[in-house]
Amino acid sequence: MARQSRKFKPRHRTRRTLGESITSNSAPKIPHEKPTPHDSGWIIRPPLSSRLYQKSGLGILTSDECIVLSPMEVLFCNWHRHLPLPGENWFENELKKESDLIILVSSIQVIPTEHIFEKGAVFFSFLSL
């Protein structure tokens, strides 16, 4: 059986703005609370905290049923779970604090740098331009 000739086209890359959801699900009727600052990240309170922790494995659970999210997890929740950003200039402020906040891997996957270096993993980044 001979292989068919294929014409490969690069896939169309979408762009999204901060605050814009990329899911087809509709936003909740009652908007979620904004994350509040914490020494270790951003606090999300119940009942949303238990859902994000149990269903998506996000954040670090605290004794009072809240979760602490990293800045990258806040972005993920903004895009996929309808969580509002903490403030209008929040992303710019986070980048000023930590310029290597995110690493893009094969232009598809975003990995928080804190999770890479905590575990002592060897990591190579290949960025496509």
Stockholm file with secondary structure:
# STOCKHOLM 1.0

chainA/1-129         MARQSRKFKPRHRTRRTLGESITSNSAPKIPHEKPTPHDSGWIIRPPLSSRLYQKSGLGILTSDECIVLSPMEVLFCNWHRHLPLPGENWFENELKKESDLIILVSSIQVIPTEHIFEKGAVFFSFLSL
#=GR chainA/1-129 SS CCCCCCCCCCCCCCCCCTTCCCSSSCCCSSCCCCCEEETTEEEECTTHHHHHHHHHCCSEECTTSCEEECHHHHHHHHHHSCCCCSSTTHHHHHHHHCTTSEEEETTTEEEEHHHHHHTTCCCCCCCCC
#=GC SS_cons         CCCCCCCCCCCCCCCCCTTCCCSSSCCCSSCCCCCEEETTEEEECTTHHHHHHHHHCCSEECTTSCEEECHHHHHHHHHHSCCCCSSTTHHHHHHHHCTTSEEEETTTEEEEHHHHHHTTCCCCCCCCC
//
